[in-house]
Amino acid sequence: MADNDKIDMELTRRGEGLLPGLLGIEVLSVTGQESVMRMKVRQALLAPNGYLHAASVIGLADTAAGYGTIAGLPKGAKGFTTIELKSNFSGTAREGTLLCTARPIHSGRMTQVWDARVAHVETDKIIAHFRCTQMILFDALNDCLS
């Protein structure tokens, strides 16, 4: 991990008491074009087999994509919800730190599609490739979904 990786404490604090906080996700940067976050691997994030639980990795990637989606919401949007996600795993970890970089591949008015790459910092090996589709919510649409 580079010494110049400065944590955005305001955005990191937004996750306190919620899943991002429980996972220990640290926000490094967020824009509508890129979101970068990291998470230290610790005992609580492992599966019973002693390796990193897939849900921990998905939580990191989905959080990075979600914060990026919020930063890139179109005018008049009130929020978003994930309508699809997929993750392909190519590795795992028992210790160290994961770094996730998420970028949009589609930023429309009604949907956004984000790709994320999760890597193990110490080995620079890719742990997972992640893609999600976000449905953008507006007041009228929120009424239809309730």
KOLMARBA-488818 format. One record per residue: residue number from 1; residue in one letter; x, y, z of N, C-alpha, C, O, CB in turn. Coordinates in Angstrom, 1 decimal, m for minus. Glycine has a CB too. Layout:
REM residues N
R   n res    nc1    nc2    nc3   cac1   cac2   cac3    cc1    cc2    cc3    oc1    oc2    oc3   cbc1   cbc2   cbc3
R NUM   a      X      Y      Z      X      Y      Z      X      Y      Z      X      Y      Z      X      Y      Z
...
END
This chain:
REM residues 146
R   n res    nc1    nc2    nc3   cac1   cac2   cac3    cc1    cc2    cc3    oc1    oc2    oc3   cbc1   cbc2   cbc3
R   1   m    0.8   m1.2    0.0    0.0    0.0    0.0    0.9    1.2    0.0    1.8    1.4    0.8   m1.0    0.0    1.2
R   2   a    0.7    2.1   m0.9    1.5    3.3   m1.0    1.2    4.3    0.1    0.1    4.3    0.7    1.2    4.1   m2.3
R   3   d    2.2    5.0    0.6    2.1    6.0    1.7    1.2    7.1    1.3    0.6    7.8    2.2    3.5    6.5    2.0
R   4   n    1.0    7.4    0.0    0.1    8.5   m0.4   m1.3    8.1   m0.5   m2.1    9.0   m0.9    0.6    9.0   m1.7
R   5   d   m1.7    6.9   m0.1   m3.1    6.6   m0.1   m3.8    7.2    1.1   m3.8    6.7    2.3   m3.3    5.0    0.0
R   6   k   m4.4    8.4    0.9   m5.1    9.1    1.9   m6.6    8.7    2.0   m7.3    8.7    1.0   m5.0   10.6    1.7
R   7   i   m7.0    8.4    3.2   m8.4    8.0    3.4   m9.3    9.2    3.4   m9.0   10.2    4.1   m8.5    7.2    4.8
R   8   d  m10.4    9.1    2.7  m11.4   10.2    2.8  m12.3    9.9    4.0  m13.2    9.1    3.9  m12.3   10.2    1.4
R   9   m  m12.0   10.5    5.1  m12.6   10.2    6.4  m14.1   10.5    6.4  m14.9    9.8    7.0  m11.9   10.9    7.5
R  10   e  m14.5   11.6    5.7  m15.9   11.9    5.6  m16.7   10.8    4.9  m17.8   10.4    5.5  m16.2   13.3    4.9
R  11   l  m16.3   10.4    3.8  m17.0    9.3    3.1  m16.9    8.0    3.8  m17.8    7.2    3.8  m16.5    9.1    1.7
R  12   t  m15.8    7.7    4.4  m15.6    6.5    5.2  m16.6    6.4    6.4  m17.2    5.4    6.7  m14.1    6.3    5.7
R  13   r  m16.7    7.6    7.1  m17.7    7.7    8.2  m19.1    7.5    7.8  m19.9    7.0    8.7  m17.5    9.0    8.9
R  14   r  m19.5    7.8    6.6  m20.9    7.5    6.1  m21.3    6.1    6.2  m22.4    5.7    6.3  m21.1    8.0    4.7
R  15   g  m20.3    5.2    6.2  m20.6    3.7    6.3  m20.6    3.2    7.7  m20.9    2.0    7.9  m19.5    3.0    5.5
R  16   e  m20.3    4.0    8.7  m20.3    3.5   10.1  m21.7    3.1   10.5  m22.7    3.8   10.2  m19.8    4.6   11.0
R  17   g  m21.7    1.9   11.1  m23.0    1.3   11.6  m23.8    0.7   10.5  m24.9    0.1   10.7  m23.8    2.4   12.2
R  18   l  m23.2    0.7    9.3  m23.8    0.1    8.1  m22.9   m1.0    7.5  m21.8   m1.1    8.1  m24.2    1.1    7.0
R  19   l  m23.2   m1.7    6.5  m22.4   m2.8    6.0  m21.0   m2.3    5.7  m20.0   m3.0    6.0  m23.0   m3.4    4.8
R  20   p  m20.8   m1.2    5.0  m19.4   m0.7    4.7  m18.5   m0.6    6.0  m17.4   m0.9    6.0  m19.4    0.6    3.9
R  21   g  m19.2   m0.1    7.0  m18.4    0.1    8.3  m18.1   m1.3    8.9  m17.1   m1.5    9.5  m19.2    0.9    9.2
R  22   l  m19.1   m2.2    8.9  m18.9   m3.5    9.4  m17.8   m4.3    8.7  m17.1   m5.0    9.3  m20.2   m4.3    9.4
R  23   l  m17.7   m4.1    7.4  m16.6   m4.7    6.6  m15.3   m4.0    6.8  m14.2   m4.6    6.5  m17.0   m4.7    5.1
R  24   g  m15.3   m2.8    7.4  m14.0   m2.1    7.6  m13.5   m1.4    6.3  m12.3   m1.2    6.1  m13.0   m3.0    8.1
R  25   i  m14.5   m1.0    5.4  m14.1   m0.4    4.1  m13.6    1.0    4.4  m14.2    1.8    5.1  m15.2   m0.4    3.1
R  26   e  m12.4    1.3    3.8  m11.9    2.7    3.8  m12.0    3.3    2.4  m11.6    2.7    1.4  m10.4    2.6    4.3
R  27   v  m12.6    4.5    2.3  m12.8    5.1    1.1  m11.6    6.0    0.8  m11.2    6.8    1.6  m14.1    6.0    1.1
R  28   l  m10.9    5.7   m0.4   m9.8    6.5   m0.8  m10.2    7.7   m1.7   m9.7    8.8   m1.5   m8.8    5.6   m1.5
R  29   s  m11.1    7.4   m2.7  m11.5    8.5   m3.6  m12.8    8.0   m4.2  m13.0    6.8   m4.5  m10.5    8.8   m4.6
R  30   v  m13.7    9.0   m4.5  m14.9    8.7   m5.2  m15.3    9.9   m6.1  m15.3   11.1   m5.7  m16.1    8.5   m4.2
R  31   t  m15.5    9.6   m7.4  m16.1   10.5   m8.4  m17.1    9.7   m9.2  m17.3    8.5   m9.0  m15.0   11.2   m9.3
R  32   g  m17.8   10.4  m10.0  m18.8    9.7  m10.9  m18.1    8.8  m12.0  m18.7    8.1  m12.7  m19.7   10.6  m11.6
R  33   q  m16.7    8.9  m12.1  m16.0    8.2  m13.1  m15.0    7.1  m12.5  m14.5    6.3  m13.2  m15.1    9.2  m13.8
R  34   e  m14.8    7.2  m11.2  m14.0    6.2  m10.5  m14.1    6.2   m9.0  m14.3    7.3   m8.4  m12.5    6.4  m10.9
R  35   s  m14.2    5.0   m8.4  m14.3    4.9   m7.0  m13.2    3.9   m6.6  m13.0    2.8   m7.1  m15.7    4.4   m6.6
R  36   v  m12.4    4.3   m5.5  m11.3    3.5   m5.1  m11.4    3.3   m3.5  m11.5    4.3   m2.8   m9.9    4.1   m5.4
R  37   m  m11.5    2.0   m3.1  m11.6    1.7   m1.7  m10.8    0.5   m1.3  m10.3   m0.2   m2.2  m13.1    1.4   m1.4
R  38   r  m10.5    0.4   m0.1   m9.7   m0.7    0.4  m10.3   m1.3    1.7  m11.1   m0.7    2.4   m8.2   m0.3    0.6
R  39   m   m9.9   m2.6    1.9  m10.4   m3.3    3.1   m9.3   m4.2    3.6   m8.8   m5.0    2.8  m11.7   m4.1    2.7
R  40   k   m9.1   m4.2    4.8   m8.1   m5.1    5.4   m8.8   m6.5    5.7   m9.9   m6.5    6.2   m7.5   m4.5    6.8
R  41   v   m8.1   m7.5    5.3   m8.6   m8.9    5.5   m8.3   m9.2    7.0   m7.3   m9.0    7.6   m7.8   m9.9    4.6
R  42   r   m9.4   m9.6    7.7   m9.3  m10.0    9.1  m10.2  m11.2    9.4  m11.0  m11.6    8.5   m9.7   m8.8   10.0
R  43   q  m10.0  m11.8   10.5  m10.7  m13.0   10.9  m12.2  m13.0   10.6  m12.8  m14.0   10.1  m10.5  m13.3   12.3
R  44   a  m12.9  m11.9   11.0  m14.3  m11.8   10.8  m14.8  m11.8    9.4  m16.0  m12.1    9.1  m14.8  m10.5   11.4
R  45   l  m13.9  m11.6    8.4  m14.3  m11.6    7.0  m14.0  m13.0    6.3  m14.2  m13.1    5.1  m13.5  m10.5    6.3
R  46   l  m13.5  m13.9    7.1  m13.2  m15.2    6.5  m14.4  m16.2    6.6  m15.2  m16.1    7.4  m12.0  m15.8    7.2
R  47   a  m14.4  m17.1    5.7  m15.4  m18.2    5.7  m14.9  m19.3    6.7  m13.7  m19.3    7.1  m15.6  m18.8    4.3
R  48   p  m15.7  m20.3    7.0  m15.3  m21.3    7.9  m14.1  m22.1    7.4  m13.4  m22.8    8.2  m16.4  m22.3    8.1
R  49   n  m13.8  m22.1    6.1  m12.6  m22.8    5.5  m11.3  m22.1    5.7  m10.3  m22.6    5.3  m12.9  m23.1    4.0
R  50   g  m11.4  m20.9    6.3  m10.2  m20.1    6.6   m9.7  m19.2    5.5   m8.7  m18.5    5.7   m9.1  m21.1    6.8
R  51   y  m10.5  m19.1    4.4  m10.2  m18.1    3.4  m11.2  m17.0    3.3  m12.3  m17.2    3.9  m10.2  m18.9    2.0
R  52   l  m10.9  m16.0    2.7  m11.8  m14.8    2.5  m13.2  m15.2    2.0  m13.3  m15.9    1.0  m11.2  m13.8    1.6
R  53   h  m14.2  m14.8    2.7  m15.6  m15.1    2.3  m15.9  m14.3    1.0  m15.6  m13.1    1.0  m16.6  m14.8    3.4
R  54   a  m16.5  m15.0    0.1  m16.9  m14.3   m1.2  m17.8  m13.1   m0.9  m17.6  m12.0   m1.6  m17.6  m15.2   m2.1
R  55   a  m18.7  m13.1    0.1  m19.6  m12.0    0.3  m18.8  m10.8    0.8  m19.2   m9.7    0.6  m20.6  m12.4    1.4
R  56   s  m17.6  m11.0    1.4  m16.8   m9.8    1.9  m16.3   m9.1    0.6  m16.3   m7.9    0.6  m15.6  m10.3    2.7
R  57   v  m15.8   m9.9   m0.3  m15.3   m9.2   m1.6  m16.4   m8.6   m2.3  m16.2   m7.4   m2.8  m14.6  m10.3   m2.5
R  58   i  m17.6   m9.2   m2.4  m18.7   m8.6   m3.1  m19.1   m7.3   m2.4  m19.5   m6.3   m3.0  m19.9   m9.6   m3.2
R  59   g  m19.1   m7.3   m1.1  m19.5   m6.2   m0.3  m18.6   m5.0   m0.6  m19.0   m3.9   m0.8  m19.4   m6.5    1.2
R  60   l  m17.3   m5.2   m0.7  m16.3   m4.2   m1.1  m16.6   m3.6   m2.5  m16.7   m2.4   m2.7  m14.9   m4.7   m1.0
R  61   a  m16.7   m4.5   m3.5  m16.9   m4.1   m4.9  m18.3   m3.4   m5.0  m18.3   m2.4   m5.7  m16.9   m5.3   m5.8
R  62   d  m19.3   m3.9   m4.4  m20.6   m3.3   m4.5  m20.7   m1.9   m3.9  m21.3   m1.0   m4.4  m21.7   m4.2   m4.0
R  63   t  m19.9   m1.8   m2.8  m19.8   m0.5   m2.1  m19.1    0.5   m3.0  m19.5    1.7   m3.1  m19.1   m0.6   m0.7
R  64   a  m18.0    0.1   m3.6  m17.3    1.0   m4.5  m18.1    1.5   m5.6  m18.2    2.7   m6.0  m16.0    0.3   m5.0
R  65   a  m18.8    0.5   m6.2  m19.7    0.9   m7.4  m20.9    1.8   m6.9  m21.3    2.7   m7.6  m20.3   m0.4   m8.0
R  66   g  m21.4    1.5   m5.7  m22.5    2.3   m5.2  m22.2    3.7   m4.9  m22.9    4.6   m5.2  m23.1    1.6   m4.0
R  67   y  m21.0    3.9   m4.2  m20.6    5.3   m3.9  m20.3    6.0   m5.2  m20.6    7.2   m5.3  m19.3    5.3   m3.1
R  68   g  m19.7    5.3   m6.2  m19.5    6.0   m7.5  m20.8    6.3   m8.2  m20.9    7.4   m8.8  m18.7    5.1   m8.4
R  69   t  m21.8    5.5   m8.1  m23.1    5.7   m8.7  m23.7    7.0   m8.1  m24.2    7.8   m8.8  m24.1    4.5   m8.5
R  70   i  m23.7    7.1   m6.8  m24.2    8.3   m6.1  m23.5    9.5   m6.6  m24.2   10.6   m6.8  m24.0    8.1   m4.5
R  71   a  m22.2    9.5   m6.7  m21.4   10.6   m7.2  m21.8   11.0   m8.6  m21.6   12.2   m9.0  m19.9   10.4   m7.1
R  72   g  m22.3   10.1   m9.4  m22.6   10.3  m10.8  m24.1   10.3  m11.1  m24.5   10.1  m12.3  m21.9    9.3  m11.7
R  73   l  m24.9   10.5  m10.1  m26.4   10.5  m10.4  m26.8   11.6  m11.3  m26.3   12.7  m11.2  m27.2   10.6   m9.1
R  74   p  m27.7   11.4  m12.3  m28.1   12.4  m13.2  m29.0   13.4  m12.4  m29.5   13.1  m11.4  m28.9   11.8  m14.4
R  75   k  m29.2   14.6  m13.0  m30.0   15.6  m12.4  m31.4   15.1  m12.1  m32.0   14.5  m13.0  m30.0   16.9  m13.4
R  76   g  m31.9   15.4  m11.0  m33.3   15.0  m10.6  m33.4   13.6  m10.0  m34.4   13.3   m9.4  m34.1   15.1  m11.8
R  77   a  m32.3   12.8  m10.0  m32.4   11.5   m9.4  m32.3   11.6   m7.9  m31.7   12.5   m7.3  m31.2   10.6   m9.9
R  78   k  m33.0   10.7   m7.2  m33.1   10.7   m5.8  m32.3    9.6   m5.2  m32.0    9.6   m4.0  m34.6   10.5   m5.3
R  79   g  m31.8    8.6   m6.0  m31.0    7.5   m5.5  m30.9    6.5   m6.5  m31.1    6.7   m7.7  m31.6    7.0   m4.2
R  80   f  m30.6    5.2   m6.1  m30.4    4.1   m7.0  m30.6    2.8   m6.2  m30.7    2.8   m5.0  m29.0    4.1   m7.7
R  81   t  m30.8    1.7   m6.9  m30.8    0.4   m6.3  m30.1   m0.5   m7.3  m30.2   m0.4   m8.5  m32.2   m0.1   m6.0
R  82   t  m29.4   m1.5   m6.7  m28.7   m2.5   m7.5  m29.8   m3.5   m8.0  m30.5   m4.0   m7.3  m27.6   m3.2   m6.7
R  83   i  m29.8   m3.7   m9.4  m30.8   m4.6   m9.9  m30.1   m5.9  m10.4  m30.8   m6.9  m10.7  m31.6   m4.0  m11.0
R  84   e  m28.8   m5.9  m10.5  m28.1   m7.1  m11.0  m26.6   m7.0  m10.6  m26.1   m5.9  m10.6  m28.2   m7.3  m12.5
R  85   l  m26.0   m8.1  m10.2  m24.6   m8.1  m10.0  m24.0   m9.5  m10.3  m24.7  m10.5  m10.2  m24.3   m7.7   m8.5
R  86   k  m22.8   m9.5  m10.6  m22.1  m10.7  m11.0  m20.6  m10.6  m10.5  m20.0   m9.5  m10.7  m22.2  m11.1  m12.5
R  87   s  m20.0  m11.6  m10.0  m18.6  m11.6   m9.6  m18.0  m12.9  m10.1  m18.5  m14.0   m9.8  m18.5  m11.4   m8.1
R  88   n  m16.8  m12.7  m10.7  m15.9  m13.9  m11.0  m14.7  m13.8  m10.1  m14.0  m12.8  m10.1  m15.6  m13.9  m12.5
R  89   f  m14.4  m14.9   m9.4  m13.3  m14.9   m8.5  m12.1  m15.6   m9.1  m12.3  m16.7   m9.7  m13.7  m15.6   m7.1
R  90   s  m10.9  m15.0   m9.0   m9.7  m15.6   m9.5   m8.7  m15.8   m8.5   m7.5  m16.2   m8.8   m9.2  m14.8  m10.7
R  91   g   m9.0  m15.6   m7.2   m8.1  m15.8   m6.1   m8.7  m15.6   m4.8   m9.9  m15.3   m4.7   m6.9  m14.8   m6.3
R  92   t   m8.0  m15.7   m3.7   m8.5  m15.4   m2.4   m7.3  m15.0   m1.5   m6.2  m14.8   m2.0   m9.2  m16.7   m1.8
R  93   a   m7.6  m14.8   m0.3   m6.6  m14.3    0.7   m7.0  m14.7    2.1   m8.1  m15.0    2.4   m6.5  m12.7    0.6
R  94   r   m6.0  m14.8    2.9   m6.1  m15.0    4.4   m5.7  m13.9    5.2   m6.1  m13.8    6.4   m5.4  m16.3    4.8
R  95   e   m4.9  m13.0    4.6   m4.4  m11.8    5.3   m4.1  m10.7    4.2   m4.2  m11.0    3.0   m3.2  m12.1    6.1
R  96   g   m3.7   m9.5    4.7   m3.3   m8.5    3.8   m4.5   m7.5    3.6   m5.4   m7.4    4.4   m2.9   m9.0    2.5
R  97   t   m4.4   m6.8    2.5   m5.4   m5.7    2.2   m5.9   m5.9    0.8   m5.1   m6.2   m0.1   m4.7   m4.3    2.4
R  98   l   m7.1   m5.6    0.6   m7.7   m5.6   m0.8   m7.9   m4.2   m1.2   m8.3   m3.3   m0.5   m9.1   m6.4   m0.8
R  99   l   m7.7   m4.0   m2.5   m7.9   m2.7   m3.1   m8.9   m2.9   m4.3   m8.7   m3.7   m5.1   m6.6   m2.0   m3.7
R 100   c  m10.0   m2.1   m4.2  m11.0   m2.2   m5.3  m11.1   m0.8   m6.0  m11.1    0.2   m5.5  m12.4   m2.5   m4.6
R 101   t  m11.0   m1.0   m7.4  m11.2    0.2   m8.2  m12.4   m0.1   m9.1  m12.5   m1.1   m9.8   m9.9    0.4   m9.1
R 102   a  m13.4    0.8   m9.0  m14.6    0.6   m9.8  m14.8    1.8  m10.8  m14.5    2.9  m10.5  m15.9    0.6   m8.9
R 103   r  m15.3    1.5  m12.0  m15.5    2.5  m13.0  m16.7    2.2  m13.8  m17.1    1.0  m14.0  m14.2    2.5  m14.0
R 104   p  m17.5    3.2  m14.2  m18.7    3.0  m15.0  m18.3    2.6  m16.4  m17.4    3.2  m17.0  m19.6    4.2  m14.9
R 105   i  m19.1    1.7  m17.0  m19.0    1.4  m18.4  m20.2    1.9  m19.2  m20.2    2.0  m20.4  m18.8   m0.1  m18.7
R 106   h  m21.2    2.3  m18.4  m22.4    2.9  m19.0  m23.0    3.8  m17.9  m23.2    3.4  m16.7  m23.5    1.8  m19.4
R 107   s  m23.3    5.1  m18.2  m23.9    6.0  m17.3  m25.1    6.7  m18.0  m25.0    7.8  m18.4  m22.8    7.1  m16.9
R 108   g  m26.2    6.0  m18.0  m27.4    6.6  m18.6  m28.3    7.2  m17.6  m27.9    7.3  m16.4  m28.1    5.5  m19.3
R 109   r  m29.4    7.8  m18.1  m30.3    8.4  m17.2  m31.1    7.5  m16.3  m31.4    7.8  m15.2  m31.3    9.3  m18.0
R 110   m  m31.4    6.3  m16.8  m32.1    5.3  m16.0  m31.3    4.2  m15.4  m31.7    3.6  m14.4  m33.2    4.7  m16.9
R 111   t  m30.1    3.9  m16.0  m29.3    2.8  m15.5  m27.8    3.3  m15.5  m27.4    4.1  m16.4  m29.5    1.5  m16.2
R 112   q  m27.0    2.6  m14.7  m25.6    2.7  m14.8  m25.0    1.3  m14.6  m25.6    0.5  m13.9  m25.0    3.7  m13.7
R 113   v  m24.0    1.0  m15.3  m23.3   m0.3  m15.2  m21.9    0.0  m14.8  m21.2    0.8  m15.4  m23.4   m1.1  m16.6
R 114   w  m21.4   m0.7  m13.7  m20.1   m0.5  m13.2  m19.3   m1.8  m13.2  m19.9   m2.8  m12.9  m20.2    0.1  m11.8
R 115   d  m18.1   m1.7  m13.5  m17.1   m2.8  m13.4  m16.1   m2.5  m12.3  m15.8   m1.3  m12.1  m16.3   m3.0  m14.8
R 116   a  m15.8   m3.5  m11.5  m14.8   m3.3  m10.4  m13.8   m4.4  m10.5  m14.1   m5.5  m10.9  m15.5   m3.3   m9.1
R 117   r  m12.6   m4.1  m10.1  m11.5   m5.0  m10.0  m11.0   m5.0   m8.6  m10.7   m3.9   m8.0  m10.3   m4.6  m11.0
R 118   v  m11.0   m6.2   m8.0  m10.5   m6.3   m6.6   m9.2   m7.0   m6.6   m9.1   m8.1   m7.1  m11.5   m7.0   m5.7
R 119   a   m8.1   m6.4   m6.0   m6.8   m6.9   m6.1   m6.2   m7.0   m4.6   m6.6   m6.3   m3.8   m5.8   m6.1   m6.9
R 120   h   m5.4   m8.0   m4.4   m4.7   m8.2   m3.2   m3.4   m7.3   m3.2   m2.6   m7.4   m4.1   m4.2   m9.7   m2.9
R 121   v   m3.4   m6.3   m2.3   m2.3   m5.3   m2.4   m0.9   m5.8   m2.4   m0.1   m5.5   m3.2   m2.5   m4.2   m1.3
R 122   e   m0.7   m6.7   m1.4    0.6   m7.2   m1.2    1.2   m8.1   m2.3    2.4   m8.1   m2.5    0.7   m8.0    0.1
R 123   t    0.3   m8.8   m3.0    0.8   m9.7   m4.1    0.5   m9.1   m5.5    1.0   m9.6   m6.5    0.2  m11.0   m3.9
R 124   d   m0.4   m8.1   m5.5   m0.9   m7.5   m6.8   m1.7   m8.5   m7.6   m1.8   m8.3   m8.8    0.3   m6.9   m7.5
R 125   k   m2.2   m9.5   m7.0   m3.0  m10.5   m7.7   m4.4  m10.1   m7.7   m4.9   m9.6   m6.7   m2.8  m11.9   m7.2
R 126   i   m5.1  m10.3   m8.8   m6.5  m10.0   m8.9   m7.3  m11.1   m8.1   m7.1  m12.3   m8.3   m7.0   m9.9  m10.3
R 127   i   m8.2  m10.7   m7.2   m9.0  m11.5   m6.4  m10.4  m11.7   m7.2  m10.9  m12.9   m7.2   m9.3  m11.0   m5.0
R 128   a  m10.9  m10.7   m7.7  m12.2  m10.8   m8.3  m12.5   m9.7   m9.4  m11.9   m8.6   m9.3  m13.3  m10.7   m7.3
R 129   h  m13.3  m10.0  m10.4  m13.9   m9.1  m11.3  m15.3   m9.0  m11.0  m16.0  m10.0  m10.8  m13.6   m9.5  m12.8
R 130   f  m15.9   m7.8  m11.0  m17.3   m7.6  m10.5  m18.0   m6.7  m11.5  m17.3   m5.7  m12.0  m17.3   m7.0   m9.1
R 131   r  m19.2   m6.9  m11.8  m20.0   m6.0  m12.6  m21.4   m5.9  m12.0  m22.0   m6.9  m11.5  m20.1   m6.5  m14.1
R 132   c  m22.0   m4.7  m11.9  m23.3   m4.5  m11.4  m24.1   m3.5  m12.3  m23.5   m2.6  m13.0  m23.3   m4.0  m10.0
R 133   t  m25.4   m3.6  m12.3  m26.3   m2.7  m13.0  m27.1   m2.0  m11.9  m27.7   m2.6  m11.0  m27.2   m3.4  m14.0
R 134   q  m27.1   m0.7  m11.9  m27.8    0.2  m11.0  m29.0    0.8  m11.7  m28.8    1.4  m12.7  m26.9    1.3  m10.4
R 135   m  m30.2    0.7  m11.1  m31.3    1.4  m11.6  m31.4    2.8  m10.9  m31.4    2.8   m9.6  m32.7    0.6  m11.4
R 136   i  m31.5    3.8  m11.6  m31.6    5.2  m11.1  m33.0    5.5  m10.7  m33.9    5.2  m11.4  m31.1    6.2  m12.1
R 137   l  m33.2    6.0   m9.5  m34.5    6.2   m8.9  m34.9    7.7   m8.9  m34.1    8.6   m8.6  m34.6    5.7   m7.5
R 138   f  m36.1    8.0   m9.4  m36.7    9.3   m9.3  m38.0    9.2   m8.5  m38.4    8.1   m8.3  m37.0    9.8  m10.8
R 139   d  m38.5   10.3   m8.1  m39.7   10.3   m7.2  m40.8    9.4   m7.8  m41.4    8.6   m7.1  m40.2   11.7   m6.9
R 140   a  m41.2    9.6   m9.0  m42.3    8.9   m9.6  m42.0    7.4   m9.7  m42.9    6.6   m9.4  m42.6    9.4  m11.0
R 141   l  m40.8    7.1  m10.0  m40.4    5.7  m10.0  m40.4    5.0   m8.6  m40.8    3.9   m8.5  m39.0    5.5  m10.6
R 142   n  m40.0    5.8   m7.6  m40.0    5.3   m6.3  m41.4    4.9   m5.9  m41.6    3.9   m5.2  m39.5    6.3   m5.3
R 143   d  m42.5    5.6   m6.3  m43.9    5.3   m6.0  m44.3    4.0   m6.6  m45.0    3.2   m6.0  m44.8    6.4   m6.5
R 144   c  m43.8    3.7   m7.8  m44.1    2.5   m8.5  m43.4    1.3   m7.8  m44.0    0.2   m7.9  m43.6    2.5  m10.0
R 145   l  m42.3    1.4   m7.2  m41.5    0.3   m6.6  m42.0    0.0   m5.2  m41.7   m1.1   m4.7  m40.1    0.6   m6.6
R 146   s  m42.7    0.9   m4.6  m43.1    0.8   m3.2  m44.3   m0.2   m3.1  m44.7   m0.5   m1.9  m43.5    2.1   m2.5
END
